[in-house]
């Protein structure tokens, strides 16, 4: 199966790793990584995001480590719009987190308009930090937690 997922991934954390692992369980993976322009537009909290090239290198390294465990191929592509690569006919499955499920449904509407089969939407639950709240890149950047969800009161962010 050809699997798509997308995001900003800055910084990568255990919640992202859960998405990646599920994607590789399903097949070969194409990850859409938001462009610098799109990353700024899709943030629910105004915060700095590292440049695309830095995020892409970290993502490539992370995916390479996981892909080998599943014997799967992967590709990273730049996303210039929120619906991104998943509207292309080659994909079978879209892996999303709970808050991006609606975007997946919108992607299927676009695919239907274009005469493509709908994607199976695979929703992967959040990973919780030790305080019970979700692990998020924003919380990591703000210094609340580390990439594994450990509380870090003396940390200054990234």
Secondary structure, 3 states (H helix, E strand, C coil): CEEEEEECCCCCCHHHHHHHHHHHHHCEEEEEEECHHHHHHCCCCCCCCCCHHHHHHHHHHHHHHHHHHHCCCEEEEEECCCCHHHHCCCCCEEEEEHHHHHHHHHHHHHHHHCCCCCCEEEEECCCECCCCCECCHHHHHCCCECCCCCECCCCCCC
